[in-house]
Amino acid sequence: MAVLGCGAGGRQPASETSSIDPGSSGEEAITDPAGAGVPTWASDVAPLVYGRCTVCHRPGEVAPFALLTYDDVRRRSRQIVQVTSSRYMPPWQPEPGFGEFRDARNLTDEEVDLLRRWHEAGAPRGEAASEPEPPQFASGWQLGEPDLVVTMPESYTVGAELDEDVFRNFVVPLGLDQTRYVKAVEFRPDNRQLVHHAQILIDSEGNARELDEMDPEPGYSGMVGAGAPGGHFLGWTPGRQPSVLEEGMAFEVRPGHDLVFETHLLPTGKREELRCSVGLYFSDEKPRLEPASIHLASTTIDLPAGAHVVVQDSFEVPISVSVLGIYPHAHYLGKRIDVWAEPPGGERVWLLKIADWDFNWQDEYHYETPLRLGAGTTVHLEIVYDNSAENVRNPSSPPRRVTWGPRSTDEMGDVWIKVVPEEPNELERLERASFEKDLFLARAGYEFTLSLDPDDFEANNLLGLMELERGEIARAVELLARALEQRPAAWSVTLNVAGARLNSGDAEEAAALYRQALERRPAHAETHSNLAVALARTGDLRGALSHYATALELQPEDGQTRNNYGVLLMQMGAMDEAGVQLELAVDLAPEYLPAQKNLANLLARTGEVARAVTVLEQVVSAAPRDVEARQLLALGFANLGRTGDAIRQLEAVLELDPQNRQALDDLSLLRSSRSNGP
């Protein structure tokens, strides 16, 4: 019954000191001399309390009192009836009948009635000898000793004077020296009464570390800097079991990755210290299946004071998937959240319905049985917001205008749906569609933010990156330069501006910015690699070679950097060493086709034409629409005297690109030479 009686933010309720008597009603107990139909503690109530309540209502957990014994529960029987009858407890938001979830904490009507009847009967104990033993809980790691334990570098202090909940992110370096696959995660705060809930995120870019460095206290605020690994939800709430991932769905962590603990903390009225740890359990096998996340949201939320506002979003799922879980998110003004699916020509399928959203009890939910959504199914989200004075959870009195943003006093509206493709080879198609949607949502959100505040740092920085990806170089440089003006010491922004300068053709300025970034983080492999690109464009090939070598010392498994290193060596005439590097690049990143094409080019130039053709045939098999690979393969066939094969490749090129002048000329020449041959 987790955290019985906890109000907003999980604080100890007024009922502990108010006129509500937590014990018996004071009325004459209802008796049943025959004993027919009267529940007892031993037979009926103890199994229910031990199964739903004690996991949180025990020493060391977040609940303000224990429910371990008959006397514990008898003394609070009236309060238990009150909070369960109102559905305030247990904290479970999904409405019954709108999705069946594992580990549901809600009580059935029959269970609520049982607790009422027991209280009204005077809380009879029953046969003491038949009472079940209180549950025993492991004091250490519940899944056994982890393969790796990482802990916050320093404790965080929640002050005694705070009267508002604290939302804080803590960055914890993994310190890995090789890639590992995580099959289970266990979160352990050393002061559980401080932590209302937590999300465990991954930062692969160093953004969260930078935000932490810019904040004088441990961690940082906001909801940026990290993301969920793959399509997984890794959360913790009091009483929750460790996150054991579905069979074959471990996620990857690499050297340089950081964990980020996104926490909701509850001030207790006295100075408290918090330090959290996570245990990671590794798998020796690469994941066989990879989940994806479908994201529905509104990023242009604008809630006038006193208003009720409805926002909606939808997404057409391009492939058939199984839905494993769902994670809704809004802040204090969210009131109702509905999520449903509409198959083509079919009836509505409910994924989730929350009639009375409470930010303080957000959680993720995993389906008892995965739900199948066929290709072409449209998933819908609708959220109702209440920014009126009647909303008891409204943090502003009187109400004020609230817009989209990451702070808890801003507002958000999201749902993430965890799915796995029925056909694993279609994952890329789903991820591409999801990525394009996320870009649209993010771009709309940051444009909206800049319309309200043109100097917003995050919006300038992140929108600048999006414009860079879209090829809008001039605007990207403008936005990123504005962000750098606002935070000149921001390491990631320096890199972003350098990337924009490099794409705009200003390699000299890009190189200067990359050098500036390396002064702060000299062991960042990607920055060395990017500096190498900039130096090569300025003509400093030896400098570029040196930085590629450093990048590979730091991250030897990076196949793309090794490919670039090999290409540069080939340009400098070091063909033997170039061949070694390109062979390694293909071994490390067999899916990275440019490395295979570059290797084939080197082989052809060094006289190994037959082997070059073999490599190019593999490329064409993997990417049949790759025009460049087919043209190179045609040239290789021609050099081997296989004119017919060369012609067939050029004909395929022209089917893909009918205006390809080089292919037309080569095809004409080959046909002419064949007709004029002996």
N, C-alpha and C positions, 0 to 999 in steps of 0.2 A: 504493500500500500504506500510505497515510497514517500517519505517526508511528510508524514501525516500532519496536517494543520499548517504547513508552510504557506505563507502568502506570497505576494509579488516579490520576486527575487529570492524566494525560499527562506525569508527571515522567520524567526520564531513568532507564532501568531499571538494576537492579543488574547486568545482564549486561555492562555496559560495564566493570565493575571486578571481576566475579566470576570464578570459575574456568572459566566457559563460554568456550571459544575461539571468537571470532566468525569465524575463518578456516576453512581446510579442516579436515577431521576428524582429521588426523594418521594416519589409516589409509591403507593402500595404495589409491590411486585405482583405481576400476573403469575398465577400458579396453575399448574396442571397436575392434579393429584395422580392421575393415571400415568402421567409421563408421556402421553401420546402427543407427538408433534412439537414438543418443547426442545429446542436445540441446547446442547451443553458445550462447555469449553472443551472437554476431553474428546467428545465424538465429532463435533461439527466446527467449532470456532477456531480451535488451535490449528488444525490443518490449513484452514483458510489464511489465518494470520501469518503462520510460518511460511506459507507459500507466496504471499503477496506483500507482506509488511516488514518482516523482520530483516530482510536483506538490506533495508535502509535504516530501520528503527532498531539500532544496536550500537553499542559503544564504538566510537571512532568514525561513524558515518555522519552524513549531513543532517539527518533527522534530529530534532531537539530532545527527544526522549526515546527510551527503549521500549519495545514491545516483545519481551522475551518470556515473560511468565504470565501465569493466570492473573496475579494481582496487578501487573502492569496494565493489562488489557481491561480488567474489570473496572479499575479506577477511571478509565477513560471511555467507558462504553457509550455514554451519552454523546460525547464528542465524536466518537467513531461513527455513530448513527447519523449525526448531523452532516459530517463531511462526505460520507459515502452516499447518503440519500440525495445530496445536492450535486453529486458527481464531481465535487471539488477534489476528492481523493478516490482512488489513486490518480496520480497525474498522467492521464492518457487522453490525448486530444482527438484521435480519429473517431468518427461516428460509426457505430456498429452497422454492418450491412453494406458498407461502401468500400470494401476491400478487407480481406482476411489476412491478418498479420501474425507473424511469429512473436512469441513472448509478450502477447498483449497483457497489459496490466489492468485493464478495465474489469469491473465486476459485473456479473450478470444481474438482472432484476431479482432473480431467486437468491443470489448471494447477498445482495443488499437487504432483502427482506429477512434473510436468516439472521443477519446481525441485528436488525431491528427487533425481531422476535426474541432473540437472546437477551438483549438489554431490557425489554419490557417484562421478561420473565424473571428479572432479578439477577441476570448473569450467572445462572447455575453452573457449577463446576463439573458435575458429573462424577464418574468414577475416577478418582485420582490415579489409580493403578493403571488405567487404560490411556492416560494422557501420552501423547507422542513426545519424544525428546525434542527440545529446541534444536534447530539446525546448527550444524557446525560449519564455520567458514574458515577457509585457508588463510593463514596469517602471512604467507609469503606469496610468491608468484603462483597464480592459479593454474597456469599451464606448465609449471615446472620451470627450471632455470632457463632463462632466455639465452639465445646465442649472442646477443649484444644488448647491453643496457646503456642508455644514454640519459643524462641528467642535466637539468638546467645549470648553466655555469655558476649562477649565484641565486640566492633566494630573493624573492620579491616581497616587499612589505606593504600590507594593506593597513592604512592608518585607522586609528580609533575614531577620528573625527569625521570620517566619511559617512554620509547617509545615503549615498547612491551606489548602485551596483557598479562594479568595475569590469570593463571588457579589455583584456590585455593579451597580446601575442608574445610568446617567448621563443626565441630562436636557439636551437640546440644542434650544434654540428654533429654529424654522424661519424666523421673521422674514418671513413672507409678507405682502404687501399686497393679494393677491387669491387667489381659489380656483384651485387648479391640480390637474391629474390626472396621477398618477404611473404610468408604464408599466414602469419598471425601477429597481432599487436596487442600489448597489454599496457594500459596507462595507469600510473600509480602516483597520485598526489600525496605528499606527506602530511597534509592537513586537509582531510576530506570535507570538513565542515565549511571550508572556504570556497570550495569549487562546486558551482551549480551544474555546469556541464563544460565539456571541452571537445574541440575538433582537432584531429591530428592531420596536419598538412605537410606537403613537401615543397621546398624551394630549391630549384636546380640552377637558378641564375644568380644567386647572391643578393637579390632585391630585399628580402626580409632582413638579412644581416646588415645591410646598409641602413634600413629604417631603424633597426635596433641601435646602431652606432650613433644615429642622429638624435636619439632620445636619451636624456641624461639618466633616466631610471632603467632598470632591467626591462627588456621588452619594448613594445611600442603599441599604440592604439590603432584603431581602424580595422578594415577588413581587406587589406591588399597585401601583396608581397609573396603569396604562396597559394597553392591550390591542392585539391584532392589528387592522390596518385591514380592515374587512369580514371576509371569510372567508379572507384571504390569510395564508400563512406566510412571514415574511421573516427568514430565519436566515442565519448564516454559520458555517462550519467551515473549518479549514485545507484549502486546495486546492479549495474549492467555487467554482463560477462565480457571477457576479452573478445576482441574482434578476430574471429577465425574466418579466413577468406574461403570462398567456395573452392572445391577441389579443382586443381589445375589453373587457378586464377591468381597466383602470387603476383606481386608487383615488383618492379625493378627499382633499386636504389644504386647510385653510383658514387665514386669518389667526388667530393666537392658538394654533394647534396646536404642540405640541412633539413631537420624536422622543425616544424613550427607548431607550437601548442596554442591554439586560439581558445582562450578561456573566458568564462563568465564567472566572476568572483563575487562573493557575498560578504560585505563588511559585517563584523559581528559586534561592533561597538567598542572593541578593544584592539590594540595593536597586534597584528597577526603576521606570521611569516609563512611563506609558501615556497616549496621547491618540488617540482614534479619530475618524474622519471618515466621512461617508456622502455619496455622490453620488446625486442624484435626477435622473431623466430624465423629462421631461414629455411628455404627449400633448396636442395641441390639441383632441382630440375627447372629449366625454363618454363614459364607458363604456357600451357597448351591453349588456353582460351583467354581472351582479353575483353573485359567488360568495357562498355562505353557509357557516357552520360549524356542524356538529352536534357537540355536546359531551356526552360520556359521562364519568361520574366518580363517585367516592365522596367525600363531604365529612364523613363521620363515622368515619373510620378510627381504630381503637383497637387497638394492637398490644402485648399484654402481653409482658414479657420472656420470651424463650425460645420464643415461639409462632410457628406458621405460620398465617397468616390468608388467607382468600380473600374478595375483595370483587367485587361484580358490579353492573352497571347495564345498562339497555337503553333504546331509544327507537324508537318506531314512526314511520317517515318518512311524512308525510301526502301527499306528492306524488312524482312520478317525478323522479329526479335522476341526474346523472352524477357519479361520485366521481373527483376529480382528485388528491387527496393525503391524507395522514394523518400526524398528529404525536402520538406517545405521550409520556407524562411520568409518572415516578415518581422517588423519591429512592433512597437507598442500600439500603433494605430490600426494594425491589421485586425479584422473582425471575423471574416469568413474566408476559407480557402477551399475551392472545389477544383478537382482535377479528374478529367474523364477522357476516354478514347472513343472515337467514332470510326469503326471500320467502314470501308466503302460499301454502301448499301446495307449496312448492318445496324444493330441497335447499340445505344450508348453502353459503354463498359466503364464502371466507376473504378478509379484508381485510388482516390482519397477524397474524403469530405471532412472538414473541420468546421463545425458550426460556431465555435467560440474560441478563436485563436488566442493563445497566451504566449507572448514572446519568452516568458520565463520558463516555459516547459517545452521548448522546441526539442525535437528529437528526429531521428531518422527511423524509418519503418521498413521491415523486410517481410515480403509476402510469404505466407504459409506454403503456397504452391505458386511457382512462377506463372505469370499471365502471358499468354501469347498474343502478340499484335502482328497482324499480317502486313505485308508491304502495302503502302498507300493509306494506312490508318492515320487519322489526324488526332493528335493529342492536344487537349485544351486545358488552359488554366484561367480561372477567374478568382480575383481577390477583391473583397469589399473592405474599404477603410472607413473608419469612424474618427473624424477629427473634431468631434463635438465635446462640449463640456460633460455630456452624459456618459462618455466613455471613461469608466473608472480607471482605466490603465493609461489614459492620456497623461504624459509627463508634464504638459504645459497647462498652467492655469493662470489666466484664461488661455484657451487654445490659440495657437499661432500657426502661420503658414508653414508647412513642412514639405520639403522636396526630397527627391531621390539622393541618396548618399550613403556612405559606409558607416557613419557614426550611429550609435543607437538612438540619438535624438533626431537623426534623419529618418528616412523610411526606405524600405526595400520591399521587393516582391518577387520571389524566385521559387522555383521547384526544380530539383535535379532528380531525374529518373534513371536508375541504374538498369542497364539492359545488356544482354549478350546476344550477338547475332546467331540466328539458326545456322547460317553458313559462315564459318570463320573468315573465308576469303572475301566476304562482303563488308568486313569491318571498316576498311578504308573508305568505302562509299558512305557509310553512315557517319564516320568521323569527319569527312569532308563537309557533308551537309550540316552537321552540328557545329563545326568550326565556322562555317560561313554565317550561320545564324548567330553564334556568339559574337562574331565580329560586328554584325549589324546591330545587335543589342548594345554592345560596348560603345560603338561609334555614336549611336544615338544618345547614349547616356552622357558621354563626355562633351558632345556638342551642346546638349542641354545644360550641363554644368557651366560651360564657358559662356553660354548666353546669360547666366546669372552672375558669374564672376570670371571675367576674362583672364585673371591672374591666378586661377586655381592651378596649383603646381601639378597635382596628379593628372588632371584633365589635359593640360598642355603636354606633359611627358608621354602619357599613354596614347593620346590621340595622335601625337607626332609620330609615334612608332607605327600606328595603323596607317597613317598617310604614307610613311616610308614603304610599307609592305605593298600599298596600292600603286606605288610609283609616282605619287604626288610629291616629288622631291622638294620643290620650292616651299610648299606649305609645311612639309615635315621639318625642314630646317628652321622655318619661322617659329613653329610651335616648340620645338626642342630647345632652340636658343633661348626662348622666353622662359622655359622651365629651368635652364641652367643659370640664367640671370637671377632667378628666385632662390636657387640653392646651388651656389658655385662649387660647394664641396661634395655635391652628390655624385658618387662614383658611377652609378648605373646611368645617370643622365649624361655624364661625360662620354660614356661609351655610346649612348644613343645618338648624341650629336656627332660623334666621330663617324658612326655608321652613315648618318645622313650626309655628312660632308664627303665621305668616300663615294657614296652613290651619286652625288651631284658633280663628281669629277675633281673635287678639291682634295687630292691625295696628300698633298703636303700638310694641310691643316688637319686632315684626319690622322696622319701619322703623329703630329704633335699632340693631339688629344689622347691617342692611345698610349703614348709615352707618359703623359700626365696620369692616366689611369693606372699604369703599371708602377708608378712611384708609390701608390697607395696599396696595390695588391700585386706584388712582383711575381707571385706564383699562380696567376690566373691564366690557364692554358689558352682559353678562347681569345683573350686579349692579345697574347703573343701571336696567335694565328692571324687575327685581324690586322695587327700591325705589320705582319709579314706581307699581307695582301697590299696594304697601302704603300709599303716601301718598294715592292716590286713595281707598282705603277709609277713610282717616281724614278725608277731606273736603278735603285739601290738593291741589286739582286743579292749581293753578299749579305747585306743587312737582313734582307728578307729570309735568306737561307738560315741565318743564325736564329731568328725568332721562330721559324718553323721547327728547328731542331729543339729549341727550348720547350715549345708547346708539346712536342712528342715525348720529351723526357717527363713532363708533368702528367701527360695523359696518353700513354703509348697505344691504347686501344682505339684511338680516334681515327677511324678509317678515312674520313673526309679530309682531315688535315694531312694525313699521310699521302693521300692522293695529290693534294696541292703541292706538297713537298716534292713528290716525284715529278710532277709536271715542270716545276721550276728547275729541278736538276736536269731534266731533258732539254729545257730551253738553254741551259748553260753548257750543254754538250756532255754532261756526265752520264752517259747512257747506261753504263753498267749499274751504277748506284740508283739511277732513276728506275731501272727495271726491278731492283730489289724492293724499293719503296712501293711501287705500283702493285707488285705481286702481293705484298703485305696488305695494302689497302683493299684489294679484292678479297683476300682471306678474312679481314676484319669486318668488312661491310659488303657482303656479297650482293645485298639489295641496292647498293649505291652504284647505279649503272654508269655514271661518268667515269668512275675508276676503271671499269672494264673497257670502256671505249678508249680511254687514254692508254691503257696497257696494250690494247690491240694496235693502236697507232705506233707505239714504241716498237712493238714486235715487227710490224711491217717495215719500219724505218731501219731496223737492224737485220733485215733479211729473213726473219722468221714469218713469212707470209702465211704459210699453212696454219701455224698456230694462231696467228692473228685472226684468220677466218674462223677458226673454232671458237675463239672468244666472242667474236661478233655474232656468230650464230646463236650463242647463248643469250646475248643481249636482245636480239630480235625475237627470240622465243619468249623472253620475259616481257618485252615491250614491243609488240608487233606494230605499233603506230609510230615508232621512233624513226623518223625520216632520215636523220643523220646516220644512225647505225646501219640502215639499209643501204644508204649510198656508200658508206665505207665498205660494207660487205660486198657490194657489187664490184667495187674497185679491187678488192682482194680476189674475188672469183676471176675477174678479168686478168689479173697478174698471174694467176695459176693456170690460165688457159681454159677456164670453165665458162666459156662465153654464154652458153644457154642459161646457166645459173645466174650470171651477172645480169642478163637481160630480164629474167624473171624478177629479180630484186628491183631493178629500175622501173619495171612496169608497176610493181607494188607501190613504189615511191610516188609515181604519177597518179595512182588511184587516190592516194592520201593528199597529194599536193599537185594538182594538174598544171599549175603554172611554174613548176620548178624548172628553171631554165637550164641549170647544170645537168639535171637528170635527162631532160629532153635532148640536149646535145650529146651526152654520153650514150644514150640509147640509140640515137641516130648513127653515131660512129660505130657502135658495136654491130648493129644490124648491117651496116655497109661493109664492115670488115668480114662478116660472116658470108654475105652474098658474094664477095669478091675472093673468097678463100679458095684453096685448091679443092 
